[in-house]
Amino acid sequence: SNKCTLCMGCVAVCPAGALIDNKERPCLSFIEWNCVQCGLCENTCPEKAITLNPRLLADSNARMARRVLNEEEPFKCVECGKPFTTQSMVSRMEEKLSGHRMFSGDGIRRLRLCEDCRVKDMFKDGG
């Protein structure tokens, strides 16, 4: 869904391997055959982007096929160009943290930096 930021929290909690990430690019896939309808993905999703729909597909090929649920181009660090997240994740973090004192002024810009550049930037500015 368009709520999904590809945080992969659902992948981390899925006990059956029904939800799968792609190590090469931000992509969430689903294999319905593996889903045990436990609800962990739905309860874990911070964006409330997952809703379980109990069903049984009659077509066994469709049940076993990997289906892409969401994918985005990687977001690249504005400093070094390293891909590290998605645009939707950065936008969501900026939205949630914009009023926080740690992210006022130039601090919000650090959300657009990868983990390495963020640390360098913090030491450059003295914290």
C-alpha positions in Angstrom: 0.0 0.0 0.0 1.1 3.6 -0.2 1.4 3.7 3.6 4.3 1.3 3.5 7.7 2.8 3.9 9.5 -0.5 3.5 10.9 -0.5 7.0 10.8 -4.3 6.8 9.5 -4.7 10.4 7.0 -7.2 9.0 9.7 -9.3 7.4 11.6 -9.4 10.7 8.6 -10.8 12.7 7.2 -13.2 10.1 7.8 -16.7 11.5 6.9 -18.5 8.3 8.9 -16.5 5.7 5.8 -15.3 3.9 7.1 -11.8 3.7 10.5 -11.4 2.0 12.8 -8.4 1.5 15.2 -8.0 -1.4 18.8 -7.4 -0.4 19.6 -5.6 -3.6 16.8 -2.9 -3.6 13.9 -1.8 -1.4 11.2 -4.3 -2.2 8.7 -6.3 -0.1 7.3 -9.6 -1.5 4.7 -12.0 -0.3 4.3 -15.8 -0.8 0.8 -16.6 0.3 1.5 -20.3 0.6 3.9 -19.6 3.5 1.5 -17.3 5.4 0.0 -18.9 8.6 -2.3 -15.9 9.3 -0.7 -15.3 12.7 -1.2 -11.5 12.5 2.3 -10.6 13.7 3.0 -8.5 10.6 -0.3 -6.6 11.0 0.4 -5.9 14.6 4.0 -4.9 14.1 3.6 -2.5 11.1 4.2 1.0 12.4 2.4 2.5 9.4 -0.7 0.2 9.7 -0.1 -0.7 6.1 -0.9 -4.4 6.5 -4.4 -5.9 6.8 -4.9 -9.7 6.9 -7.6 -11.1 4.7 -8.2 -14.8 5.6 -8.7 -16.8 2.4 -7.4 -19.8 0.5 -6.5 -19.3 -3.2 -7.7 -22.2 -5.2 -4.9 -21.8 -7.8 -1.9 -23.5 -6.2 0.5 -21.7 -8.6 -0.8 -18.3 -7.5 -0.5 -19.4 -3.8 3.2 -20.3 -4.3 4.2 -17.4 -6.5 6.2 -14.5 -5.0 4.1 -11.4 -5.4 5.6 -7.9 -5.0 3.6 -5.8 -2.5 5.7 -2.7 -2.6 9.0 -1.4 -4.0 10.7 1.9 -4.4 13.9 3.3 -5.7 16.6 3.5 -3.0 17.1 6.9 -1.4 20.7 8.0 -1.7 22.7 9.9 1.0 22.8 13.5 0.0 26.5 13.6 1.1 28.1 10.5 -0.4 25.4 9.1 -2.6 25.3 5.7 -0.9 21.8 4.1 -1.1 20.5 3.5 2.5 16.7 3.8 2.7 13.6 4.9 0.7 12.2 8.3 0.0 9.0 7.4 1.8 10.9 6.4 4.9 12.9 9.7 4.9 9.7 11.7 4.4 7.9 9.8 7.2 10.8 10.4 9.6 11.0 14.1 8.8 7.2 14.4 9.3 7.4 12.6 12.7 10.5 14.3 14.0 10.1 17.9 12.6 8.9 19.2 15.9 11.5 17.5 18.1 14.3 19.8 19.4 17.0 17.4 18.3 15.9 17.8 14.7 15.4 21.6 14.7 17.4 23.7 12.2 20.1 21.7 10.4 19.4 18.6 12.5 16.5 17.5 10.3 19.0 17.4 7.3 20.8 14.6 9.0 17.9 12.2 8.3 19.0 12.5 4.6 22.5 11.3 5.5 23.6 7.6 5.7 24.8 6.3 9.0 28.5 7.0 8.3 27.9 10.6 7.0 25.5 11.3 9.9 28.2 10.5 12.5 30.8 12.6 10.6 28.3 15.5 10.4 27.6 15.3 14.1 31.3 15.5 15.0 31.9 18.2 12.5 29.3 20.4 14.2 30.3 19.4 17.7 27.1 17.4 18.3 
